C-alpha cells in the first residue's frame, strides 16, 4: 500500500464563451421568439470547428430576457437551442453547454444577466477552466464587461460577422 499516493490533478480546460444573438445566429433587431425565427450565422462555423480541433470547449452565455417579458417560454427557448445545436452539429460543431439568463432589468434585477458575470463564473467552475486560456466573443459591450469582471479576455465583434480573423488566438 502506497501511503504517499496523491490523486491525479485533472488539467484545466480552455473555453471559448460565446454570446448567442449576433454571434451564433443572425441578429435581426428583435427577439427570437420561436425556432422558425432562428437562423445560424454560417460565418462562425470555420472558427468554431478550429476551436474544437485545438481543444477548446464551446459554451454559450446568453441573456434571454424575452422569457421575463412573456414573449416566449423556457420550453420555446429549449426548442430554439435544440435547433441551434442540430444545425451546428451538421457542420461538425458541438456546444458543451448553454447558460442563459431568463431575467430582464425592466422586470427585476438579478445576478446572472450580462454584464453581471455569474453565468461565466458558473461555467468556469463547472468546467474547471484555466482563465488564462479562455475568452468571450460577443457583439455587445455587456458581453465584454461580463468577461472582464471574471478576468478573462474578450473580443467585441460586429453583429452577424465572421469570426475568422480571430482563429490565430486559438492555441493548441
C-alpha positions as CSV (number, residue, x, y, z in Angstrom):
1,X,0.0,0.0,0.0
2,X,1.4,3.4,-1.0
3,X,0.9,5.9,1.8
4,X,2.1,8.7,-0.4
5,X,-0.4,8.3,-3.3
6,X,-1.8,11.5,-4.5
7,X,-4.8,11.8,-6.7
8,X,-4.1,12.9,-10.2
9,X,-4.9,16.5,-10.8
10,X,-7.0,16.9,-13.9
11,X,-5.9,19.5,-16.3
12,X,-7.7,22.8,-16.6
13,X,-9.8,23.4,-19.7
14,X,-9.7,26.1,-22.4
15,X,-13.0,27.6,-23.2
16,X,-14.4,29.9,-25.8
17,X,-17.5,31.6,-24.3
18,X,-19.9,32.8,-27.0
19,X,-22.8,35.2,-26.9
20,X,-25.7,33.8,-28.9
21,X,-27.6,36.5,-30.8
22,X,-25.4,38.2,-33.3
23,X,-22.6,35.8,-32.9
24,X,-24.0,32.3,-33.3
25,X,-27.3,33.3,-35.0
26,X,-28.3,36.2,-37.2
27,X,-29.2,39.3,-35.1
28,X,-32.5,40.5,-36.5
29,X,-33.1,43.5,-34.2
30,X,-35.8,41.9,-32.1
31,X,-36.3,38.9,-30.0
32,X,-36.1,35.4,-31.5
33,X,-39.4,34.1,-30.2
34,X,-39.5,30.7,-31.9
35,X,-37.3,28.2,-33.6
36,X,-38.5,29.4,-37.1
37,X,-37.0,32.8,-36.5
38,X,-33.6,31.3,-35.6
39,X,-31.0,31.4,-38.4
40,X,-27.4,30.3,-37.7
41,X,-24.5,32.6,-38.5
42,X,-22.7,30.3,-41.1
43,X,-19.7,32.7,-41.0
44,X,-19.0,31.4,-37.4
45,X,-18.5,27.8,-38.4
46,X,-14.8,27.7,-39.5
47,X,-13.7,29.4,-36.3
48,X,-15.8,27.1,-34.1
49,X,-14.6,24.0,-35.9
50,X,-11.0,25.1,-35.4
51,X,-11.6,25.9,-31.7
52,X,-12.9,22.3,-31.2
53,X,-9.9,20.9,-33.1
54,X,-7.5,22.8,-30.9
55,X,-9.1,21.5,-27.7
56,X,-11.4,24.3,-26.7
57,X,-14.8,23.8,-25.1
58,X,-17.6,25.9,-26.6
59,X,-20.0,27.4,-24.1
60,X,-22.9,29.7,-24.9
61,X,-23.6,32.6,-22.5
62,X,-26.8,34.3,-23.4
63,X,-29.3,36.8,-22.0
64,X,-32.9,35.7,-22.8
65,X,-35.0,38.5,-21.3
66,X,-37.8,37.7,-23.6
67,X,-38.8,35.0,-21.1
68,X,-39.3,37.5,-18.3
69,X,-41.2,39.7,-20.7
70,X,-43.5,36.9,-21.6
71,X,-42.5,36.8,-25.2
72,X,-41.6,33.2,-25.1
73,X,-41.3,30.4,-22.6
74,X,-38.4,28.3,-21.4
75,X,-39.8,25.4,-23.4
76,X,-39.7,27.6,-26.5
77,X,-36.1,28.5,-25.7
78,X,-35.3,24.9,-25.4
79,X,-36.6,24.2,-28.9
80,X,-34.6,27.1,-30.2
81,X,-31.5,25.8,-28.6
82,X,-32.2,22.3,-29.9
83,X,-32.5,23.7,-33.4
84,X,-29.2,25.6,-32.9
85,X,-27.4,22.6,-31.7
86,X,-28.8,20.4,-34.5
87,X,-27.9,22.8,-37.3
88,X,-24.4,23.3,-36.0
89,X,-23.9,19.6,-35.5
90,X,-24.5,19.1,-39.2
91,X,-21.3,21.2,-39.7
92,X,-19.3,19.3,-37.0
93,X,-19.8,21.9,-34.2
94,X,-20.8,20.8,-30.7
95,X,-21.5,23.1,-27.8
96,X,-20.5,21.8,-24.4
97,X,-23.1,23.8,-22.6
98,X,-25.6,26.7,-22.8
99,X,-26.1,29.1,-19.9
100,X,-28.9,31.5,-20.2
101,X,-30.4,34.3,-18.0
102,X,-34.3,34.4,-18.2
103,X,-34.5,37.8,-16.5
104,X,-34.8,41.3,-17.7
105,X,-33.9,44.6,-16.0
106,X,-37.3,46.0,-16.8
107,X,-39.0,43.3,-14.8
108,X,-36.5,42.9,-11.9
109,X,-32.8,42.7,-11.1
110,X,-30.8,39.5,-11.0
111,X,-27.2,38.5,-10.6
112,X,-26.9,36.5,-13.8
113,X,-27.9,38.9,-16.6
114,X,-24.9,40.2,-18.5
115,X,-23.0,42.4,-17.8
116,X,-23.1,40.5,-14.5
117,X,-20.6,37.7,-14.6
118,X,-22.5,34.9,-12.8
119,X,-23.1,32.7,-15.9
120,X,-19.5,32.8,-16.8
121,X,-18.4,32.2,-13.3
122,X,-20.6,29.1,-13.0
123,X,-19.2,27.8,-16.3
124,X,-15.6,28.4,-15.2
125,X,-16.3,26.5,-12.0
126,X,-18.3,23.6,-13.6
127,X,-15.8,23.1,-16.4
128,X,-12.6,23.7,-14.4
129,X,-11.4,26.4,-16.7
130,X,-8.0,28.0,-16.9
131,X,-9.0,31.6,-17.1
132,X,-5.7,32.5,-18.9
133,X,-6.8,30.2,-21.8
134,X,-10.4,31.4,-22.0
135,X,-12.1,34.3,-23.8
136,X,-15.5,35.6,-24.6
137,X,-16.8,36.6,-28.0
138,X,-19.7,39.0,-28.1
139,X,-21.3,41.7,-30.1
140,X,-22.4,44.0,-27.2
141,X,-20.4,45.8,-24.6
142,X,-22.3,43.9,-21.9
143,X,-20.6,40.7,-23.2
144,X,-17.2,42.3,-22.9
145,X,-17.9,43.7,-19.4
146,X,-19.1,40.3,-18.1
147,X,-15.8,38.7,-19.3
148,X,-13.7,41.5,-17.8
149,X,-15.4,41.2,-14.4
150,X,-14.3,37.5,-14.3
151,X,-10.8,38.2,-15.6
152,X,-10.9,36.6,-19.0
153,X,-10.1,38.2,-22.3
154,X,-12.9,39.4,-24.5
155,X,-13.5,40.1,-28.2
156,X,-16.1,42.6,-29.4
157,X,-17.3,41.8,-32.9
158,X,-19.8,43.3,-35.2
159,X,-23.1,41.5,-35.2
160,X,-23.5,38.7,-37.7
161,X,-19.9,38.9,-38.8
162,X,-17.3,36.2,-39.4
163,X,-15.0,35.1,-36.6
164,X,-12.2,34.0,-39.0
165,X,-9.8,36.8,-38.1
166,X,-9.7,35.5,-34.5
167,X,-8.6,32.0,-35.4
168,X,-5.0,32.9,-34.6
169,X,-6.0,33.3,-30.9
170,X,-6.7,29.6,-30.7
171,X,-3.6,27.8,-29.3
172,X,-3.4,24.0,-29.3
